[in-house]
Amino acid sequence: MAKAKRDREHKILRQLLRDTRTAADVRQIDLAEELGTPQSYVSKYESGERRLDMLEVRKVCLALNTTLPAFVSRLESLLSGSK
């Protein structure tokens, strides 16, 4: 996979994580508290400084009252449109 495409896909993932949080009307600090992490943890994955593994994404989804399958479905839809 070309680096540019991979970078674009990671940007879409980061934006979806941020959008999911803001749609839930949750601040970074509140999400971090729910996850038992510092606020910088949320800031770093939203800015691309840190990447999440699947289990971490699942924890974020649960903390934001959504499911991993629903999140992945939205991600797939966005990635399909970014070709």
C-alpha positions in Angstrom: 0.0 0.0 0.0 1.4 3.4 -0.9 2.4 5.7 1.9 0.2 8.5 0.8 -2.9 6.2 0.8 -2.0 4.8 4.2 -1.5 8.4 5.6 -4.9 9.4 4.1 -6.6 6.4 5.7 -5.0 7.1 9.1 -6.2 10.7 8.8 -9.8 9.5 8.2 -9.6 7.2 11.2 -8.3 10.0 13.4 -11.1 12.3 12.2 -13.7 9.6 12.9 -12.4 9.1 16.4 -12.6 12.8 17.0 -16.0 13.2 15.4 -17.4 10.2 17.4 -16.2 11.9 20.6 -17.6 15.3 19.8 -20.9 13.8 18.6 -21.2 12.2 22.0 -20.6 15.7 23.5 -17.6 14.3 25.4 -14.4 16.4 26.1 -11.0 14.8 25.7 -10.4 15.1 29.5 -13.7 13.3 30.2 -13.0 10.5 27.8 -9.5 10.1 29.2 -10.9 9.8 32.7 -13.4 7.2 31.5 -10.5 5.3 29.9 -8.3 5.7 33.0 -5.6 7.5 30.9 -4.2 11.0 30.9 -5.8 13.6 28.6 -2.7 13.5 26.5 -3.5 9.9 25.5 -6.6 11.1 23.7 -4.9 14.2 22.3 -2.1 12.1 20.9 -4.2 9.5 19.1 -6.5 12.2 17.7 -3.5 14.2 16.3 -1.8 11.1 14.9 1.2 11.2 17.3 0.0 7.8 18.7 -1.8 4.9 17.0 -4.4 2.7 18.7 -4.7 -1.0 18.4 -8.1 -2.7 17.9 -8.6 -3.3 21.6 -8.0 0.3 22.4 -10.4 1.4 19.7 -13.0 -0.9 21.2 -12.5 0.7 24.6 -12.9 4.2 23.1 -16.1 3.1 21.4 -17.5 1.6 24.6 -16.6 4.8 26.5 -18.5 6.8 23.9 -21.6 4.5 24.0 -21.1 3.0 20.5 -20.1 -0.4 19.4 -17.0 -1.4 17.6 -19.0 -2.9 14.7 -20.9 0.4 14.3 -17.6 2.4 14.4 -16.0 0.1 11.8 -19.0 0.3 9.5 -18.7 4.1 9.5 -15.0 3.8 9.0 -15.4 1.5 6.0 -18.0 3.8 4.5 -15.6 6.8 4.8 -12.6 4.8 3.5 -14.6 3.5 0.5 -15.3 7.1 -0.4 -11.7 8.2 -0.2 -10.3 6.1 -3.1 
